[in-house]
Amino acid sequence: MRLGILGLPVALALGLPSATLATDLKADRHFRDTLVSFKANEKYEDTSLSISGPNGFHATVHGRGELPSIDLQKFGRPEDGLYRYQLNAAISETVKNTAALDNGRDSSARRVVRRGADASGVFWVKNGLISQFDSNQREDNRRPK
């Protein structure tokens, strides 16, 4: 029984080699009014920024050679609530593509791929504007009287 329990994580790890290909994207996030943007010292290629929020809000932009930004106000007044962002990019470092998958390309297709980098997080919108999110703040767990 124990062998079976230990075998599952090993099988998953071997079956998902691409899960370890991404690194942390080193970028400073900047929130101003309704604008979500990022600044980085490194140059990233083929970038995308996705933001999701209350009531099915979702926006994605792509960039080439620069980190993209999204102004929430372009989609109307942002609703109050918690928003999530995901920033993805390709870096100049390459790794050998060892996939034996028939992807429909001819045999001269690239045998190397760029290593990915990503960053994610959350922010809060209050009264239509992005407010600073204090990750150290704790919710009061006391029961009301």
Helices and strands as residue ranges (DSSP letters): H 2-15, G 17-20, E 23-24, E 28-32, E 35-39, E 45-52, G 54-56, E 58-63, E 70-71, G 72-75, E 81-96, E 112-126, E 129-131
